[in-house]
Amino acid sequence: MENRPVATIIIVTRNREKILHKMLEEIRKQKEYDLMEIIVGNDGGKIDAEKLKKTFPEIKFFDFPEHKGLVKVRNDLFKIAGSGFVFFLDDDAWPEEKDAVTKALRMFEKYPEAGILNFAIRLSGGKTIPDDISSKTPYDVAVYFGGANAIRKKFFNNSDIYDEHYFRQGEERDLAIKCLDKGFRILQINEIAIYHDETDILTRDHQLIHRYAFRNELFFYLKYFPAIPCFIFVIKCLISHFIYCLTKAFFKAYFLGLADFIRDSGKFLRRREPVKPATIKKYVALRYFGENSKP
């Protein structure tokens, strides 16, 4: 019987083969790499699968012929992960520290109530997210980064962790509020930084990305917030995104996102599962007022 891996790293890629190879080379530098499980899923993009498998024979590679969407592929790969701790990284991002995974596993051991660890991001242009990562003490947050996190698998019952109706953008917010509602913590770990390459940022379809982000935020409030908070936050979302799209001239993104919401809102109304009032209070406090409780 094979030994269970100490950690699983999941990477979803699509049409970024060159940077994927660079990312996997960087991952190989991790301490205890030989004890980890590396799973790569190609979401219907162009890729030389034979070259990838020859260069990295130790990885588990899944080549999905059709574009299923980031959310769906992450769900599929999460289910087959063989370890109890699953790390999600983007295909153009990797840990700066060679002991990042080892540090994260120690954090899970130290904080048994932590369901998700969120890592700091250092963009190739020099900016960091969050802006100040000087504090090395973990603290509670309400959201996390989809491509720079680790999840304690047993807390989520080996099921779909993400709502596939989102397709992309905003699925992390959905899992975050479920995590908080179950009484688990989401900890910001600035001691671990993920380097994120930005070389293709100019080629991205920012209007499409914002369309998904806008409509999915509306779906999120409709799905989880009780009636009155839902109404308040939907109005807030409509106004704030309109102002943002006005400054960026993203009119197409705003109105197509709004049309998506109107068309599909019935699906989310039928699947409404409002969380506890205490969860809303905690989410709002952490998300909008920065009331982070230090462990």
Contacts in CASP RR format, 6 or more apart in sequence:
PFRMAT RR
TARGET T0000
AUTHOR 0000-0000-0000
METHOD contacts of the structure
MODEL  1
MENRPVATIIIVTRNREKILHKMLEEIRKQKEYDLMEIIVGNDGGKIDAE
KLKKTFPEIKFFDFPEHKGLVKVRNDLFKIAGSGFVFFLDDDAWPEEKDA
VTKALRMFEKYPEAGILNFAIRLSGGKTIPDDISSKTPYDVAVYFGGANA
IRKKFFNNSDIYDEHYFRQGEERDLAIKCLDKGFRILQINEIAIYHDETD
ILTRDHQLIHRYAFRNELFFYLKYFPAIPCFIFVIKCLISHFIYCLTKAF
FKAYFLGLADFIRDSGKFLRRREPVKPATIKKYVALRYFGENSKP
3 35 0 8 1.000
4 82 0 8 1.000
4 83 0 8 1.000
4 84 0 8 1.000
5 35 0 8 1.000
5 36 0 8 1.000
5 37 0 8 1.000
5 82 0 8 1.000
5 83 0 8 1.000
6 32 0 8 1.000
6 35 0 8 1.000
6 36 0 8 1.000
6 83 0 8 1.000
6 85 0 8 1.000
6 101 0 8 1.000
6 105 0 8 1.000
7 35 0 8 1.000
7 36 0 8 1.000
7 37 0 8 1.000
7 83 0 8 1.000
7 84 0 8 1.000
7 85 0 8 1.000
7 86 0 8 1.000
7 87 0 8 1.000
7 101 0 8 1.000
7 104 0 8 1.000
7 105 0 8 1.000
7 150 0 8 1.000
8 36 0 8 1.000
8 37 0 8 1.000
8 38 0 8 1.000
8 39 0 8 1.000
8 81 0 8 1.000
8 82 0 8 1.000
8 83 0 8 1.000
8 84 0 8 1.000
8 85 0 8 1.000
8 86 0 8 1.000
8 87 0 8 1.000
9 27 0 8 1.000
9 36 0 8 1.000
9 37 0 8 1.000
9 38 0 8 1.000
9 39 0 8 1.000
9 86 0 8 1.000
9 87 0 8 1.000
9 89 0 8 1.000
9 101 0 8 1.000
10 39 0 8 1.000
10 41 0 8 1.000
10 74 0 8 1.000
10 77 0 8 1.000
10 78 0 8 1.000
10 81 0 8 1.000
10 86 0 8 1.000
10 87 0 8 1.000
10 88 0 8 1.000
10 89 0 8 1.000
11 20 0 8 1.000
11 23 0 8 1.000
11 24 0 8 1.000
11 38 0 8 1.000
11 39 0 8 1.000
11 40 0 8 1.000
11 41 0 8 1.000
11 89 0 8 1.000
11 90 0 8 1.000
11 91 0 8 1.000
12 40 0 8 1.000
12 41 0 8 1.000
12 43 0 8 1.000
12 70 0 8 1.000
12 73 0 8 1.000
12 74 0 8 1.000
12 77 0 8 1.000
12 90 0 8 1.000
12 91 0 8 1.000
13 20 0 8 1.000
13 40 0 8 1.000
13 41 0 8 1.000
13 42 0 8 1.000
13 43 0 8 1.000
13 45 0 8 1.000
13 47 0 8 1.000
13 91 0 8 1.000
14 42 0 8 1.000
14 43 0 8 1.000
14 44 0 8 1.000
14 45 0 8 1.000
14 67 0 8 1.000
14 91 0 8 1.000
15 45 0 8 1.000
15 46 0 8 1.000
15 47 0 8 1.000
16 91 0 8 1.000
16 92 0 8 1.000
16 200 0 8 1.000
17 46 0 8 1.000
17 47 0 8 1.000
17 48 0 8 1.000
17 52 0 8 1.000
19 91 0 8 1.000
19 92 0 8 1.000
19 197 0 8 1.000
19 199 0 8 1.000
19 200 0 8 1.000
20 40 0 8 1.000
20 47 0 8 1.000
20 52 0 8 1.000
20 91 0 8 1.000
20 92 0 8 1.000
21 52 0 8 1.000
21 55 0 8 1.000
22 197 0 8 1.000
23 89 0 8 1.000
23 91 0 8 1.000
23 92 0 8 1.000
23 93 0 8 1.000
23 94 0 8 1.000
24 38 0 8 1.000
24 40 0 8 1.000
24 55 0 8 1.000
24 56 0 8 1.000
24 59 0 8 1.000
26 94 0 8 1.000
26 95 0 8 1.000
26 195 0 8 1.000
27 33 0 8 1.000
27 38 0 8 1.000
27 89 0 8 1.000
27 94 0 8 1.000
27 95 0 8 1.000
29 98 0 8 1.000
30 36 0 8 1.000
30 95 0 8 1.000
30 98 0 8 1.000
30 99 0 8 1.000
30 100 0 8 1.000
30 101 0 8 1.000
30 102 0 8 1.000
31 98 0 8 1.000
31 99 0 8 1.000
31 101 0 8 1.000
31 102 0 8 1.000
32 101 0 8 1.000
32 102 0 8 1.000
36 83 0 8 1.000
36 101 0 8 1.000
37 60 0 8 1.000
37 81 0 8 1.000
37 82 0 8 1.000
37 83 0 8 1.000
38 56 0 8 1.000
38 58 0 8 1.000
38 59 0 8 1.000
38 60 0 8 1.000
39 59 0 8 1.000
39 60 0 8 1.000
39 61 0 8 1.000
39 62 0 8 1.000
39 77 0 8 1.000
39 80 0 8 1.000
39 81 0 8 1.000
40 52 0 8 1.000
40 59 0 8 1.000
40 60 0 8 1.000
40 61 0 8 1.000
40 62 0 8 1.000
41 61 0 8 1.000
41 62 0 8 1.000
41 63 0 8 1.000
41 64 0 8 1.000
41 73 0 8 1.000
41 77 0 8 1.000
42 49 0 8 1.000
42 61 0 8 1.000
42 62 0 8 1.000
42 63 0 8 1.000
42 64 0 8 1.000
43 64 0 8 1.000
43 67 0 8 1.000
43 68 0 8 1.000
43 69 0 8 1.000
43 70 0 8 1.000
43 73 0 8 1.000
44 63 0 8 1.000
44 64 0 8 1.000
44 65 0 8 1.000
44 66 0 8 1.000
44 67 0 8 1.000
44 68 0 8 1.000
45 67 0 8 1.000
47 63 0 8 1.000
49 61 0 8 1.000
49 63 0 8 1.000
52 59 0 8 1.000
52 61 0 8 1.000
53 59 0 8 1.000
53 61 0 8 1.000
60 80 0 8 1.000
62 76 0 8 1.000
62 77 0 8 1.000
64 73 0 8 1.000
68 76 0 8 1.000
69 167 0 8 1.000
69 168 0 8 1.000
70 167 0 8 1.000
70 168 0 8 1.000
70 171 0 8 1.000
71 162 0 8 1.000
71 163 0 8 1.000
71 164 0 8 1.000
71 166 0 8 1.000
71 167 0 8 1.000
71 168 0 8 1.000
71 171 0 8 1.000
72 164 0 8 1.000
72 167 0 8 1.000
74 88 0 8 1.000
74 161 0 8 1.000
74 162 0 8 1.000
74 171 0 8 1.000
75 160 0 8 1.000
75 161 0 8 1.000
75 162 0 8 1.000
75 164 0 8 1.000
78 86 0 8 1.000
78 151 0 8 1.000
78 153 0 8 1.000
78 160 0 8 1.000
78 161 0 8 1.000
79 158 0 8 1.000
79 159 0 8 1.000
79 160 0 8 1.000
81 153 0 8 1.000
83 153 0 8 1.000
84 152 0 8 1.000
84 153 0 8 1.000
84 154 0 8 1.000
85 104 0 8 1.000
85 105 0 8 1.000
85 108 0 8 1.000
85 150 0 8 1.000
85 151 0 8 1.000
85 152 0 8 1.000
85 153 0 8 1.000
86 150 0 8 1.000
86 151 0 8 1.000
86 153 0 8 1.000
87 101 0 8 1.000
87 104 0 8 1.000
87 149 0 8 1.000
87 150 0 8 1.000
87 151 0 8 1.000
88 146 0 8 1.000
88 147 0 8 1.000
88 148 0 8 1.000
88 149 0 8 1.000
88 150 0 8 1.000
88 151 0 8 1.000
89 95 0 8 1.000
89 147 0 8 1.000
89 148 0 8 1.000
89 194 0 8 1.000
90 146 0 8 1.000
90 147 0 8 1.000
90 148 0 8 1.000
90 196 0 8 1.000
92 196 0 8 1.000
92 197 0 8 1.000
92 199 0 8 1.000
92 200 0 8 1.000
93 121 0 8 1.000
93 147 0 8 1.000
93 148 0 8 1.000
93 194 0 8 1.000
93 195 0 8 1.000
93 196 0 8 1.000
93 197 0 8 1.000
94 194 0 8 1.000
94 195 0 8 1.000
95 101 0 8 1.000
95 119 0 8 1.000
95 192 0 8 1.000
95 193 0 8 1.000
95 194 0 8 1.000
95 195 0 8 1.000
96 122 0 8 1.000
96 193 0 8 1.000
96 194 0 8 1.000
96 195 0 8 1.000
97 103 0 8 1.000
97 192 0 8 1.000
97 193 0 8 1.000
100 119 0 8 1.000
100 192 0 8 1.000
100 193 0 8 1.000
100 194 0 8 1.000
103 189 0 8 1.000
103 191 0 8 1.000
103 192 0 8 1.000
104 117 0 8 1.000
104 119 0 8 1.000
104 150 0 8 1.000
104 189 0 8 1.000
104 192 0 8 1.000
107 114 0 8 1.000
107 117 0 8 1.000
107 138 0 8 1.000
107 187 0 8 1.000
107 189 0 8 1.000
108 114 0 8 1.000
108 117 0 8 1.000
108 150 0 8 1.000
108 152 0 8 1.000
111 138 0 8 1.000
111 185 0 8 1.000
111 187 0 8 1.000
111 295 0 8 1.000
113 183 0 8 1.000
113 184 0 8 1.000
113 185 0 8 1.000
114 152 0 8 1.000
114 184 0 8 1.000
114 185 0 8 1.000
114 186 0 8 1.000
114 187 0 8 1.000
115 151 0 8 1.000
115 152 0 8 1.000
115 155 0 8 1.000
115 179 0 8 1.000
115 184 0 8 1.000
115 185 0 8 1.000
115 186 0 8 1.000
116 144 0 8 1.000
116 149 0 8 1.000
116 150 0 8 1.000
116 151 0 8 1.000
116 152 0 8 1.000
116 175 0 8 1.000
116 176 0 8 1.000
116 179 0 8 1.000
116 184 0 8 1.000
116 185 0 8 1.000
116 186 0 8 1.000
116 187 0 8 1.000
117 149 0 8 1.000
117 150 0 8 1.000
117 151 0 8 1.000
117 186 0 8 1.000
117 187 0 8 1.000
117 189 0 8 1.000
117 192 0 8 1.000
118 141 0 8 1.000
118 143 0 8 1.000
118 144 0 8 1.000
118 145 0 8 1.000
118 148 0 8 1.000
118 149 0 8 1.000
118 186 0 8 1.000
118 187 0 8 1.000
118 188 0 8 1.000
118 189 0 8 1.000
119 145 0 8 1.000
119 148 0 8 1.000
119 149 0 8 1.000
119 150 0 8 1.000
119 189 0 8 1.000
119 190 0 8 1.000
119 192 0 8 1.000
119 193 0 8 1.000
119 194 0 8 1.000
120 128 0 8 1.000
120 129 0 8 1.000
120 130 0 8 1.000
120 133 0 8 1.000
120 148 0 8 1.000
120 188 0 8 1.000
120 189 0 8 1.000
120 190 0 8 1.000
120 192 0 8 1.000
120 193 0 8 1.000
120 194 0 8 1.000
121 128 0 8 1.000
121 129 0 8 1.000
121 145 0 8 1.000
121 148 0 8 1.000
121 193 0 8 1.000
121 194 0 8 1.000
121 196 0 8 1.000
122 128 0 8 1.000
122 133 0 8 1.000
122 193 0 8 1.000
122 194 0 8 1.000
122 195 0 8 1.000
122 196 0 8 1.000
123 129 0 8 1.000
123 196 0 8 1.000
123 198 0 8 1.000
124 195 0 8 1.000
124 196 0 8 1.000
124 197 0 8 1.000
124 198 0 8 1.000
124 199 0 8 1.000
125 198 0 8 1.000
128 193 0 8 1.000
129 145 0 8 1.000
130 188 0 8 1.000
130 190 0 8 1.000
133 190 0 8 1.000
133 193 0 8 1.000
134 190 0 8 1.000
135 190 0 8 1.000
136 190 0 8 1.000
136 191 0 8 1.000
137 294 0 8 1.000
137 295 0 8 1.000
138 187 0 8 1.000
138 188 0 8 1.000
138 189 0 8 1.000
138 191 0 8 1.000
138 294 0 8 1.000
138 295 0 8 1.000
139 187 0 8 1.000
139 188 0 8 1.000
139 292 0 8 1.000
139 293 0 8 1.000
139 294 0 8 1.000
139 295 0 8 1.000
140 185 0 8 1.000
140 186 0 8 1.000
140 187 0 8 1.000
140 188 0 8 1.000
140 286 0 8 1.000
140 292 0 8 1.000
140 293 0 8 1.000
140 294 0 8 1.000
140 295 0 8 1.000
141 186 0 8 1.000
141 187 0 8 1.000
141 188 0 8 1.000
141 286 0 8 1.000
141 292 0 8 1.000
142 176 0 8 1.000
142 177 0 8 1.000
142 180 0 8 1.000
142 186 0 8 1.000
142 282 0 8 1.000
142 283 0 8 1.000
142 286 0 8 1.000
142 287 0 8 1.000
143 172 0 8 1.000
143 173 0 8 1.000
143 176 0 8 1.000
143 186 0 8 1.000
143 287 0 8 1.000
144 172 0 8 1.000
144 176 0 8 1.000
144 186 0 8 1.000
145 172 0 8 1.000
145 194 0 8 1.000
146 171 0 8 1.000
146 172 0 8 1.000
147 194 0 8 1.000
148 194 0 8 1.000
148 196 0 8 1.000
149 172 0 8 1.000
151 161 0 8 1.000
152 184 0 8 1.000
155 179 0 8 1.000
155 182 0 8 1.000
155 184 0 8 1.000
156 175 0 8 1.000
161 175 0 8 1.000
162 171 0 8 1.000
162 172 0 8 1.000
162 174 0 8 1.000
162 175 0 8 1.000
163 171 0 8 1.000
163 174 0 8 1.000
163 223 0 8 1.000
165 219 0 8 1.000
165 264 0 8 1.000
165 267 0 8 1.000
165 268 0 8 1.000
166 174 0 8 1.000
166 212 0 8 1.000
166 216 0 8 1.000
166 219 0 8 1.000
167 212 0 8 1.000
168 209 0 8 1.000
168 212 0 8 1.000
169 209 0 8 1.000
169 212 0 8 1.000
169 213 0 8 1.000
169 216 0 8 1.000
170 212 0 8 1.000
170 213 0 8 1.000
170 216 0 8 1.000
170 217 0 8 1.000
170 220 0 8 1.000
171 216 0 8 1.000
173 216 0 8 1.000
173 217 0 8 1.000
173 220 0 8 1.000
174 220 0 8 1.000
174 223 0 8 1.000
174 224 0 8 1.000
176 186 0 8 1.000
176 283 0 8 1.000
177 220 0 8 1.000
177 224 0 8 1.000
177 275 0 8 1.000
177 279 0 8 1.000
177 283 0 8 1.000
178 275 0 8 1.000
179 185 0 8 1.000
179 186 0 8 1.000
180 186 0 8 1.000
180 275 0 8 1.000
180 279 0 8 1.000
180 282 0 8 1.000
180 283 0 8 1.000
181 275 0 8 1.000
181 276 0 8 1.000
181 279 0 8 1.000
185 295 0 8 1.000
187 295 0 8 1.000
188 292 0 8 1.000
206 248 0 8 1.000
206 250 0 8 1.000
206 253 0 8 1.000
207 250 0 8 1.000
207 252 0 8 1.000
207 253 0 8 1.000
208 253 0 8 1.000
210 241 0 8 1.000
210 244 0 8 1.000
210 245 0 8 1.000
210 248 0 8 1.000
210 250 0 8 1.000
210 253 0 8 1.000
210 254 0 8 1.000
211 252 0 8 1.000
211 253 0 8 1.000
211 254 0 8 1.000
211 256 0 8 1.000
211 257 0 8 1.000
211 260 0 8 1.000
212 257 0 8 1.000
214 237 0 8 1.000
214 241 0 8 1.000
214 245 0 8 1.000
214 253 0 8 1.000
214 254 0 8 1.000
214 257 0 8 1.000
214 258 0 8 1.000
215 257 0 8 1.000
215 258 0 8 1.000
215 260 0 8 1.000
215 261 0 8 1.000
215 264 0 8 1.000
217 237 0 8 1.000
217 241 0 8 1.000
218 234 0 8 1.000
218 237 0 8 1.000
218 238 0 8 1.000
218 261 0 8 1.000
218 265 0 8 1.000
219 261 0 8 1.000
219 264 0 8 1.000
219 265 0 8 1.000
219 268 0 8 1.000
221 229 0 8 1.000
221 230 0 8 1.000
221 233 0 8 1.000
221 234 0 8 1.000
221 237 0 8 1.000
222 230 0 8 1.000
222 234 0 8 1.000
222 265 0 8 1.000
222 268 0 8 1.000
222 269 0 8 1.000
222 272 0 8 1.000
223 268 0 8 1.000
223 271 0 8 1.000
223 272 0 8 1.000
223 273 0 8 1.000
224 272 0 8 1.000
224 273 0 8 1.000
224 274 0 8 1.000
224 275 0 8 1.000
225 233 0 8 1.000
225 274 0 8 1.000
225 275 0 8 1.000
225 280 0 8 1.000
226 274 0 8 1.000
226 277 0 8 1.000
226 280 0 8 1.000
229 280 0 8 1.000
230 274 0 8 1.000
238 258 0 8 1.000
241 254 0 8 1.000
242 254 0 8 1.000
244 250 0 8 1.000
245 251 0 8 1.000
245 253 0 8 1.000
245 254 0 8 1.000
285 291 0 8 1.000
286 292 0 8 1.000
END
